[in-house]
Amino acid sequence: MANQPFDFTVPPEMRALAEKSVEQARKAFDGFVNAAERATSELEQSAKTARAGAQDVAHQAMSFAEQNVASSFDLAQRLVTARDISEVVKVHAEYVRRQMQVLTEQARELGQTAAQAESEAIPKGGEHGGKKRQG
Protein backbone atom coordinates (compact mmCIF):
# COMPACT_ATOMS: atom_id res chain seq x y z
CA MET A 1 0.00 0.00 0.00
CA ALA A 2 2.88 2.32 0.73
CA ASN A 3 4.39 1.67 -2.71
CA GLN A 4 1.20 2.33 -4.70
CA PRO A 5 1.10 5.78 -6.30
CA PHE A 6 -1.87 7.94 -5.45
CA ASP A 7 -4.42 8.04 -8.29
CA PHE A 8 -5.08 11.67 -9.32
CA THR A 9 -7.55 10.94 -12.11
CA VAL A 10 -10.90 12.66 -11.76
CA PRO A 11 -13.87 10.36 -12.23
CA PRO A 12 -16.02 11.26 -15.26
CA GLU A 13 -19.07 11.92 -13.04
CA MET A 14 -17.09 14.40 -10.91
CA ARG A 15 -15.74 16.12 -14.03
CA ALA A 16 -19.27 16.40 -15.50
CA LEU A 17 -20.59 17.87 -12.23
CA ALA A 18 -17.73 20.40 -12.12
CA GLU A 19 -18.31 21.41 -15.76
CA LYS A 20 -22.03 21.80 -15.13
CA SER A 21 -21.34 23.97 -12.06
CA VAL A 22 -18.94 26.19 -14.00
CA GLU A 23 -21.45 26.56 -16.83
CA GLN A 24 -24.25 27.48 -14.38
CA ALA A 25 -22.00 30.03 -12.68
CA ARG A 26 -21.10 31.52 -16.09
CA LYS A 27 -24.78 31.83 -17.06
CA ALA A 28 -25.62 33.44 -13.71
CA PHE A 29 -22.77 35.93 -14.10
CA ASP A 30 -23.77 36.72 -17.69
CA GLY A 31 -27.34 37.36 -16.49
CA PHE A 32 -26.04 39.67 -13.77
CA VAL A 33 -23.87 41.60 -16.25
CA ASN A 34 -26.77 41.97 -18.70
CA ALA A 35 -29.07 43.23 -15.95
CA ALA A 36 -26.42 45.70 -14.78
CA GLU A 37 -25.91 46.97 -18.34
CA ARG A 38 -29.67 47.47 -18.80
CA ALA A 39 -29.93 49.32 -15.48
CA THR A 40 -26.98 51.55 -16.37
CA SER A 41 -28.48 52.32 -19.77
CA GLU A 42 -31.84 53.23 -18.21
CA LEU A 43 -30.13 55.44 -15.65
CA GLU A 44 -28.12 57.21 -18.36
CA GLN A 45 -31.27 57.82 -20.40
CA SER A 46 -33.13 59.16 -17.36
CA ALA A 47 -30.22 61.48 -16.59
CA LYS A 48 -30.15 62.76 -20.19
CA THR A 49 -33.88 63.38 -20.10
CA ALA A 50 -33.64 65.12 -16.72
CA ARG A 51 -30.82 67.36 -18.00
CA ALA A 52 -32.80 68.26 -21.10
CA GLY A 53 -35.85 69.03 -18.99
CA ALA A 54 -33.84 71.20 -16.62
CA GLN A 55 -32.40 73.08 -19.58
CA ASP A 56 -35.91 73.65 -20.96
CA VAL A 57 -37.05 75.06 -17.60
CA ALA A 58 -33.94 77.26 -17.34
CA HIS A 59 -34.36 78.61 -20.89
CA GLN A 60 -38.02 79.32 -20.28
CA ALA A 61 -37.27 81.06 -16.97
CA MET A 62 -34.59 83.18 -18.66
CA SER A 63 -37.00 84.10 -21.43
CA PHE A 64 -39.59 85.16 -18.86
CA ALA A 65 -36.99 87.21 -16.99
CA GLU A 66 -36.05 89.00 -20.22
CA GLN A 67 -39.73 89.74 -20.92
CA ASN A 68 -40.22 91.08 -17.40
CA VAL A 69 -37.14 93.32 -17.57
CA ALA A 70 -38.28 94.66 -20.94
CA SER A 71 -41.69 95.35 -19.43
CA SER A 72 -40.04 97.19 -16.52
CA PHE A 73 -38.03 99.35 -18.93
CA ASP A 74 -41.23 100.09 -20.82
CA LEU A 75 -42.83 101.15 -17.53
CA ALA A 76 -39.86 103.38 -16.74
CA GLN A 77 -40.10 105.02 -20.16
CA ARG A 78 -43.82 105.65 -19.71
CA LEU A 79 -43.28 107.04 -16.21
CA VAL A 80 -40.65 109.56 -17.31
CA THR A 81 -42.96 110.85 -20.04
CA ALA A 82 -45.99 111.15 -17.74
CA ARG A 83 -47.46 114.69 -17.60
CA ASP A 84 -48.50 114.62 -13.95
CA ILE A 85 -48.77 112.49 -10.82
CA SER A 86 -52.23 111.18 -11.71
CA GLU A 87 -50.84 109.81 -14.97
CA VAL A 88 -47.92 108.23 -13.06
CA VAL A 89 -50.39 106.50 -10.72
CA LYS A 90 -52.54 105.35 -13.65
CA VAL A 91 -49.55 104.01 -15.64
CA HIS A 92 -48.17 102.23 -12.57
CA ALA A 93 -51.55 100.68 -11.69
CA GLU A 94 -51.95 99.39 -15.27
CA TYR A 95 -48.42 97.96 -15.14
CA VAL A 96 -49.04 96.18 -11.83
CA ARG A 97 -52.36 94.73 -13.04
CA ARG A 98 -50.88 93.56 -16.35
CA GLN A 99 -47.69 92.26 -14.71
CA MET A 100 -49.68 90.20 -12.19
CA GLN A 101 -51.51 88.54 -15.09
CA VAL A 102 -48.23 87.94 -16.93
CA LEU A 103 -46.51 86.53 -13.83
CA THR A 104 -49.46 84.22 -13.13
CA GLU A 105 -49.34 82.89 -16.69
CA GLN A 106 -45.56 82.53 -16.59
CA ALA A 107 -45.73 80.60 -13.32
CA ARG A 108 -48.37 78.29 -14.82
CA GLU A 109 -46.28 77.66 -17.95
CA LEU A 110 -43.09 77.13 -15.95
CA GLY A 111 -44.91 74.68 -13.67
CA GLN A 112 -46.20 72.74 -16.66
CA THR A 113 -42.75 72.60 -18.23
CA ALA A 114 -41.17 71.42 -14.97
CA ALA A 115 -43.89 68.79 -14.43
CA GLN A 116 -43.47 67.51 -17.98
CA ALA A 117 -39.70 67.34 -17.57
CA GLU A 118 -40.09 65.41 -14.32
CA SER A 119 -42.59 62.93 -15.79
CA GLU A 120 -40.28 62.28 -18.75
CA ALA A 121 -37.25 61.77 -16.51
CA ILE A 122 -38.89 59.32 -14.10
CA PRO A 123 -39.13 55.70 -15.33
CA LYS A 124 -42.65 54.44 -15.96
CA GLY A 125 -44.44 52.38 -13.27
CA GLY A 126 -43.73 49.03 -14.93
CA GLU A 127 -39.97 49.39 -14.58
CA HIS A 128 -37.93 48.82 -11.44
CA GLY A 129 -40.38 46.41 -9.89
CA GLY A 130 -43.37 48.65 -10.45
CA LYS A 131 -42.39 51.12 -7.76
CA LYS A 132 -43.14 54.73 -8.48
CA ARG A 133 -41.20 57.56 -6.96
CA GLN A 134 -43.14 59.43 -4.33
CA GLY A 135 -42.67 63.08 -3.82
C-alpha positions in Angstrom: 0.0 0.0 0.0 2.9 2.3 0.7 4.4 1.7 -2.7 1.2 2.3 -4.7 1.1 5.8 -6.3 -1.9 7.9 -5.4 -4.4 8.0 -8.3 -5.1 11.7 -9.3 -7.6 10.9 -12.1 -10.9 12.7 -11.8 -13.9 10.4 -12.2 -16.0 11.3 -15.3 -19.1 11.9 -13.0 -17.1 14.4 -10.9 -15.7 16.1 -14.0 -19.3 16.4 -15.5 -20.6 17.9 -12.2 -17.7 20.4 -12.1 -18.3 21.4 -15.8 -22.0 21.8 -15.1 -21.3 24.0 -12.1 -18.9 26.2 -14.0 -21.5 26.6 -16.8 -24.3 27.5 -14.4 -22.0 30.0 -12.7 -21.1 31.5 -16.1 -24.8 31.8 -17.1 -25.6 33.4 -13.7 -22.8 35.9 -14.1 -23.8 36.7 -17.7 -27.3 37.4 -16.5 -26.0 39.7 -13.8 -23.9 41.6 -16.3 -26.8 42.0 -18.7 -29.1 43.2 -15.9 -26.4 45.7 -14.8 -25.9 47.0 -18.3 -29.7 47.5 -18.8 -29.9 49.3 -15.5 -27.0 51.5 -16.4 -28.5 52.3 -19.8 -31.8 53.2 -18.2 -30.1 55.4 -15.7 -28.1 57.2 -18.4 -31.3 57.8 -20.4 -33.1 59.2 -17.4 -30.2 61.5 -16.6 -30.1 62.8 -20.2 -33.9 63.4 -20.1 -33.6 65.1 -16.7 -30.8 67.4 -18.0 -32.8 68.3 -21.1 -35.9 69.0 -19.0 -33.8 71.2 -16.6 -32.4 73.1 -19.6 -35.9 73.7 -21.0 -37.0 75.1 -17.6 -33.9 77.3 -17.3 -34.4 78.6 -20.9 -38.0 79.3 -20.3 -37.3 81.1 -17.0 -34.6 83.2 -18.7 -37.0 84.1 -21.4 -39.6 85.2 -18.9 -37.0 87.2 -17.0 -36.1 89.0 -20.2 -39.7 89.7 -20.9 -40.2 91.1 -17.4 -37.1 93.3 -17.6 -38.3 94.7 -20.9 -41.7 95.4 -19.4 -40.0 97.2 -16.5 -38.0 99.4 -18.9 -41.2 100.1 -20.8 -42.8 101.2 -17.5 -39.9 103.4 -16.7 -40.1 105.0 -20.2 -43.8 105.7 -19.7 -43.3 107.0 -16.2 -40.7 109.6 -17.3 -43.0 110.8 -20.0 -46.0 111.2 -17.7 -47.5 114.7 -17.6 -48.5 114.6 -13.9 -48.8 112.5 -10.8 -52.2 111.2 -11.7 -50.8 109.8 -15.0 -47.9 108.2 -13.1 -50.4 106.5 -10.7 -52.5 105.3 -13.6 -49.5 104.0 -15.6 -48.2 102.2 -12.6 -51.6 100.7 -11.7 -51.9 99.4 -15.3 -48.4 98.0 -15.1 -49.0 96.2 -11.8 -52.4 94.7 -13.0 -50.9 93.6 -16.4 -47.7 92.3 -14.7 -49.7 90.2 -12.2 -51.5 88.5 -15.1 -48.2 87.9 -16.9 -46.5 86.5 -13.8 -49.5 84.2 -13.1 -49.3 82.9 -16.7 -45.6 82.5 -16.6 -45.7 80.6 -13.3 -48.4 78.3 -14.8 -46.3 77.7 -17.9 -43.1 77.1 -15.9 -44.9 74.7 -13.7 -46.2 72.7 -16.7 -42.8 72.6 -18.2 -41.2 71.4 -15.0 -43.9 68.8 -14.4 -43.5 67.5 -18.0 -39.7 67.3 -17.6 -40.1 65.4 -14.3 -42.6 62.9 -15.8 -40.3 62.3 -18.8 -37.3 61.8 -16.5 -38.9 59.3 -14.1 -39.1 55.7 -15.3 -42.6 54.4 -16.0 -44.4 52.4 -13.3 -43.7 49.0 -14.9 -40.0 49.4 -14.6 -37.9 48.8 -11.4 -40.4 46.4 -9.9 -43.4 48.7 -10.5 -42.4 51.1 -7.8 -43.1 54.7 -8.5 -41.2 57.6 -7.0 -43.1 59.4 -4.3 -42.7 63.1 -3.8 
